[in-house]
Amino acid sequence: MYSSFQLAKKYIHYYFTAANGKGHGIHSPFVFNFVLDVLNNRKKIHPPANIEALRKELLQDDTALLIEDMGAGSRANTSTKRTVKEITKSAVKQKSMVNCYTGW
């Protein structure tokens, strides 16, 4: 097991030597453009302002829904009756996580 110092050293080394973070070595034009334009946000696209308003609205919605899950089911909530608020809490990414992944 690595110490915290060793992990930090390995991360810094990886950060400066990893090549695919900027799209180098990716053969598919679609994936290359996806990495540059979406993950690295090369075009400096900002999310619409109404996303946060919609997130707040969904987190306050107490509308009850009857869920008929045809798959493996939900680990977050096993009941068949859930509110929009409960589904939003477990399914929607937090603002800080969205900003982290897209660079906004």
Buried (B, 14 or more C-beta within 10 A) or exposed (E): EEEEEEEEEEEEEEEEEEEEEBBEEBEEEEEBEBBBEBBBBBEEEEEEEEEEEEBEEBEEBEEEEEBEEEEEEBEEBEEEEBBBBBBBBEEBEEEEEBEEEBEE
